[in-house]
Amino acid sequence: MIQETGNNLRRRWLTIRVSRNTLSFSTIDFANGGECPITYEPYVVKSGISMAANLREALRDAELPTMNFTKVRVLADAPVLLIPVEMFQESTLAQLYHHSFPKNEPCTVLHNVLPDLNTVVCFAINRDLKTVIDDHFQNTQFISLLSPVWRHLYQRSFTGARNKLYGYFHDQKVDIFAFQQSRFRFSNQFEVNRAHDALYFLLYVWKQQNLQQEHDELHLVGEIPEREWLIEQLKRYLQKVYVINPTADFNRAPATQIKNMPYDLMTLFTKGR
């Protein structure tokens, strides 16, 4: 069922969020008195068929994709390769990415630039999936799912003088990252099926980065598994553990009022890409 705030939406952008096992459509109306009402439509993915086949069916059966959009952006969940801007060469991008993330399936390598962090974010999208999107839409923008999250939390990291480590939980994974002097200090992604896995990876990275348990800070956000247990265990080792509340962080922005909307989509709609 579509969850919606506001009426008479003038839809310009369609956002398609694609991950390994989830698919959704959403849009925001920037022209409605500054209130930015949002429509969010998750799609139930069928197991046993490819995501490209799921998307093809969703574009036919879901409500939002059948409306008249002039622009489409795809928020893609895929492994990322971070390259400093000064070292980036588009001609060698695909070769470098495939060397870092060998895959059997054919894919197209894309990239976004994060100017604040002097970094190029490289990621890939399945070629059949991209073909389905290109066949249906003419004006398409591809964005790494993590790009808006990184940009926002980088700006947020200036609050206070302590070092900060971040953990973003989504799609049964956790992305752990930290910033230092307009750069990434660390970034990696780990599969997380249980809270015990999350505890291990967070403490492992904390120790690896030589962070101080009395002074430095750990900030978590997203779909945190067994949240109360994990926070309790982390506080046995670290003094400053915080959970980011999107409603407070984004000052009750409309995106935070949409049930089950992922934090990356909230960030994209509230702070931009």
C-alpha positions as CSV (number, residue, x, y, z in Angstrom):
1,M,0.0,0.0,0.0
2,I,1.2,3.5,-0.8
3,Q,1.9,5.6,2.2
4,E,1.5,9.3,1.4
5,T,1.7,12.7,3.0
6,G,0.0,15.6,1.2
7,N,-2.5,15.7,-1.7
8,N,-2.4,16.5,-5.4
9,L,1.3,15.6,-5.8
10,R,3.1,17.1,-8.8
11,R,5.5,14.2,-9.3
12,R,8.7,15.1,-11.1
13,W,11.3,12.6,-9.8
14,L,10.8,8.9,-9.3
15,T,13.3,7.3,-7.0
16,I,13.8,3.6,-7.4
17,R,15.7,1.9,-4.5
18,V,17.2,-1.4,-5.4
19,S,19.1,-3.7,-3.0
20,R,19.9,-7.4,-3.0
21,N,16.4,-8.4,-1.8
22,T,14.3,-5.3,-1.7
23,L,12.7,-2.9,-4.1
24,S,10.8,0.3,-3.6
25,F,9.5,3.4,-5.4
26,S,9.1,6.9,-3.9
27,T,8.6,10.5,-4.9
28,I,8.7,13.9,-3.3
29,D,6.8,17.0,-4.4
30,F,9.2,20.0,-4.0
31,A,6.5,22.4,-5.2
32,N,3.8,22.0,-2.5
33,G,4.3,25.0,-0.3
34,G,7.6,23.8,1.0
35,E,6.1,20.9,2.8
36,C,7.6,18.3,0.4
37,P,4.9,15.6,0.7
38,I,6.3,12.1,0.1
39,T,4.8,9.0,-1.5
40,Y,6.5,5.7,-0.7
41,E,5.6,2.4,-2.3
42,P,7.6,-0.8,-1.3
43,Y,7.3,-3.7,-3.7
44,V,7.3,-7.3,-2.6
45,V,10.2,-9.0,-4.3
46,K,9.6,-12.6,-5.6
47,S,12.2,-15.2,-4.8
48,G,13.4,-17.4,-7.5
49,I,13.6,-14.8,-10.2
50,S,16.2,-12.1,-10.8
51,M,15.9,-8.6,-9.6
52,A,15.8,-7.4,-13.2
53,A,12.7,-9.6,-13.7
54,N,11.2,-8.3,-10.4
55,L,11.7,-4.8,-11.6
56,R,10.1,-5.5,-15.0
57,E,7.0,-6.8,-13.2
58,A,7.0,-3.9,-10.7
59,L,7.2,-1.3,-13.4
60,R,4.0,-2.9,-14.8
61,D,2.1,-3.6,-11.6
62,A,3.1,-1.0,-9.0
63,E,1.3,2.3,-8.9
64,L,4.0,4.9,-8.9
65,P,6.0,3.8,-12.0
66,T,2.9,4.1,-14.2
67,M,2.7,7.9,-13.5
68,N,4.2,10.5,-15.7
69,F,7.7,11.2,-14.4
70,T,10.2,13.3,-16.3
71,K,13.2,12.1,-14.3
72,V,14.2,8.9,-12.5
73,R,17.0,8.3,-10.0
74,V,18.1,4.9,-9.0
75,L,19.5,4.4,-5.5
76,A,21.7,1.3,-5.9
77,D,22.9,-1.0,-3.1
78,A,26.2,-2.4,-4.3
79,P,29.8,-2.8,-3.1
80,V,31.7,0.4,-3.4
81,L,35.2,1.3,-4.3
82,L,36.4,4.6,-2.9
83,I,39.0,6.5,-5.0
84,P,40.6,9.8,-4.1
85,V,39.6,12.5,-6.6
86,E,43.2,13.2,-7.6
87,M,43.8,9.5,-8.4
88,F,40.6,8.9,-10.4
89,Q,40.8,7.9,-14.0
90,E,37.5,7.0,-15.7
91,S,39.3,5.1,-18.4
92,T,40.6,2.5,-15.9
93,L,37.5,2.5,-13.6
94,A,35.8,-0.7,-14.8
95,Q,39.1,-2.7,-14.7
96,L,39.9,-1.4,-11.2
97,Y,36.4,-2.1,-9.9
98,H,36.3,-5.7,-11.3
99,H,39.7,-6.4,-9.9
100,S,38.5,-5.3,-6.4
101,F,35.1,-7.0,-6.7
102,P,35.3,-10.0,-9.0
103,K,31.8,-11.0,-10.2
104,N,30.4,-13.6,-12.5
105,E,27.4,-11.6,-13.6
106,P,27.7,-8.9,-16.2
107,C,27.5,-5.4,-14.7
108,T,28.0,-1.8,-15.6
109,V,30.4,0.2,-13.4
110,L,29.2,3.7,-12.4
111,H,30.5,6.5,-10.2
112,N,29.4,9.5,-8.1
113,V,31.7,12.3,-6.8
114,L,31.6,13.3,-3.2
115,P,33.3,16.8,-3.4
116,D,33.2,17.4,0.4
117,L,35.2,14.2,1.0
118,N,37.5,14.5,-2.1
119,T,36.3,11.0,-3.1
120,V,34.8,9.2,-6.1
121,V,32.4,6.5,-5.2
122,C,32.5,3.6,-7.7
123,F,29.8,1.0,-7.8
124,A,28.2,-1.4,-10.2
125,I,24.7,-2.3,-11.3
126,N,23.6,-5.6,-12.9
127,R,23.5,-5.1,-16.7
128,D,20.1,-6.7,-17.2
129,L,18.7,-4.5,-14.4
130,K,20.1,-1.4,-16.0
131,T,18.7,-2.4,-19.4
132,V,15.2,-2.7,-17.8
133,I,15.6,0.8,-16.4
134,D,17.0,2.3,-19.6
135,D,14.2,0.7,-21.6
136,H,11.5,2.4,-19.5
137,F,13.1,5.8,-18.7
138,Q,15.1,8.3,-20.8
139,N,16.5,10.6,-18.1
140,T,18.0,8.4,-15.4
141,Q,20.5,9.2,-12.6
142,F,22.3,6.4,-10.7
143,I,23.4,7.0,-7.1
144,S,25.2,4.7,-4.7
145,L,22.9,4.0,-1.8
146,L,25.6,5.1,0.6
147,S,26.4,8.5,-1.0
148,P,23.7,10.6,0.7
149,V,24.4,8.9,4.1
150,W,28.1,9.6,3.9
151,R,27.6,13.2,2.9
152,H,25.2,13.9,5.8
153,L,27.1,12.1,8.5
154,Y,30.3,13.7,7.4
155,Q,28.7,17.1,8.0
156,R,27.3,15.8,11.3
157,S,30.8,14.6,12.4
158,F,31.9,18.3,12.9
159,T,29.7,18.4,16.1
160,G,32.0,18.1,19.0
161,A,35.8,17.5,19.1
162,R,35.8,13.7,19.6
163,N,36.6,11.1,16.9
164,K,33.5,9.4,15.7
165,L,32.9,5.9,14.2
166,Y,29.7,5.3,12.4
167,G,27.7,2.1,11.7
168,Y,24.8,2.2,9.2
169,F,22.7,-1.0,9.3
170,H,20.7,-1.9,6.2
171,D,19.8,-4.9,4.1
172,Q,21.3,-7.4,6.6
173,K,24.7,-5.5,6.4
174,V,26.5,-2.9,8.3
175,D,28.6,-0.2,6.8
176,I,31.3,1.1,9.2
177,F,33.1,4.3,8.4
178,A,34.9,7.3,9.9
179,F,36.2,10.6,8.6
180,Q,39.3,12.6,9.1
181,Q,40.3,16.0,7.5
182,S,38.0,16.0,4.5
183,R,38.7,12.3,3.8
184,F,37.6,8.9,4.7
185,R,39.6,7.5,7.6
186,F,38.0,4.1,7.2
187,S,35.2,2.5,5.3
188,N,34.1,-1.2,4.9
189,Q,31.0,-3.3,4.7
190,F,30.2,-6.5,6.6
191,E,27.4,-9.0,6.4
192,V,25.4,-9.0,9.6
193,N,22.9,-11.8,10.3
194,R,22.9,-11.5,14.1
195,A,23.7,-8.9,16.7
196,H,26.7,-10.9,17.8
197,D,28.2,-10.4,14.3
198,A,27.6,-6.6,14.5
199,L,29.2,-6.5,18.0
200,Y,32.3,-8.3,16.7
201,F,32.8,-6.1,13.6
202,L,32.2,-2.8,15.4
203,L,34.6,-3.6,18.2
204,Y,37.2,-5.0,15.7
205,V,37.1,-1.8,13.7
206,W,37.2,0.4,16.8
207,K,40.3,-1.4,18.0
208,Q,41.9,-1.3,14.5
209,Q,41.4,2.4,14.3
210,N,43.0,2.9,17.7
211,L,40.0,4.8,19.0
212,Q,39.8,5.7,22.7
213,Q,37.0,3.9,24.7
214,E,36.8,6.7,27.3
215,H,36.6,9.7,24.9
216,D,35.7,8.8,21.3
217,E,32.2,8.1,20.1
218,L,30.3,5.3,18.3
219,H,27.1,6.4,16.4
220,L,24.7,3.8,15.0
221,V,21.7,4.2,12.7
222,G,19.4,2.1,10.6
223,E,17.9,-1.3,11.1
224,I,19.9,-2.3,14.2
225,P,19.5,-6.0,15.0
226,E,18.6,-6.8,18.6
227,R,19.1,-3.1,19.3
228,E,18.8,-3.2,23.1
229,W,21.1,-6.2,23.5
230,L,23.7,-4.7,21.1
231,I,23.8,-1.3,22.8
232,E,24.1,-2.9,26.2
233,Q,27.0,-5.1,25.1
234,L,28.8,-2.2,23.4
235,K,28.5,-0.1,26.5
236,R,30.4,-2.7,28.4
237,Y,33.5,-1.7,26.3
238,L,32.8,1.8,25.1
239,Q,31.6,4.8,27.2
240,K,30.1,6.8,24.4
241,V,27.6,4.8,22.3
242,Y,24.8,6.7,20.6
243,V,21.8,5.7,18.3
244,I,20.9,8.4,15.8
245,N,17.1,9.1,15.8
246,P,16.2,10.3,12.3
247,T,13.1,12.1,13.5
248,A,15.2,14.3,15.8
249,D,18.2,14.4,13.5
250,F,16.1,15.7,10.6
251,N,13.8,17.9,12.7
252,R,10.7,15.8,12.0
253,A,11.1,16.2,8.2
254,P,8.3,14.5,6.2
255,A,10.6,11.6,5.2
256,T,11.0,10.6,8.8
257,Q,7.2,10.2,9.1
258,I,7.0,7.4,6.5
259,K,6.8,4.0,8.0
260,N,9.6,1.6,7.2
261,M,11.4,4.1,4.9
262,P,15.2,3.3,5.0
263,Y,17.5,5.9,6.5
264,D,19.3,6.3,3.1
265,L,16.1,7.3,1.5
266,M,15.2,9.7,4.3
267,T,18.6,11.3,3.9
268,L,18.3,11.6,0.2
269,F,14.9,13.3,0.4
270,T,15.9,15.5,3.3
271,K,19.5,16.4,2.6
272,G,19.9,15.6,-1.1
273,R,22.4,13.4,-2.7
